[in-house]
């Protein structure tokens, strides 16, 4: 119910409901601690912005969990809270634990790729984005992120190929009336143009995107 009020924008009511639910969870946990209740307590703390307490609750839930599906989601929520508190490597470890339980979750591979990229682990980010694309072939942002990670990792030839493949895959002729595909096509085409043009590539390497402002390139 608290989540429903949050979605409706009624944050005061949502916070009051989460406080009430959290109080009930804590009373029961004092008598009979379970993985499910610790998980719910974590959701409550998270909703109230009490991230360190949410992390502690999710860790307790993980230590008690026997249900694989429940444990997977506990690791996912744990990672989100660790990311918010800038504990990236711990968040990465949590998502890797989640993937041990669901190795074919494309969304989790994608989220792990973003965490790796944010932590400047670019080769690992590229590997995660490749895994996400393999599991969910129609993934426009995954293809763009793959090219960006490869470029950041100092692998321009692979980045160029990734952008070229994305531009072909999301060409408007192949995806009529698909706005998301059209936007991905434009981004991939611009990035491919920069990497395949020696002059523009040199400008980008020296001055970044700002140096290309007069060439028609607006986003990398």
Secondary structure, 3 states (H helix, E strand, C coil): CHHHHHHCCCHHHHHHHHHHHHHHHHHHHHHCCCHHHHHHHHHHHHHCCCHHHHHHHHHHHHHHCCCHHHHHHHHHHHHHHHHHCCCHHHHHHHHHHHHHHCCCCHHHHHHHHHHHHHCCCHHHHHHHHHHHHHHCCCCHHHHHHHHHHHHHCCCHHHHHHHHHHHHHHCCCCCCCCCHHHHHHHHHHHHHHHHHHCHHHHHHHHHHCHHHHCCCCCCCC
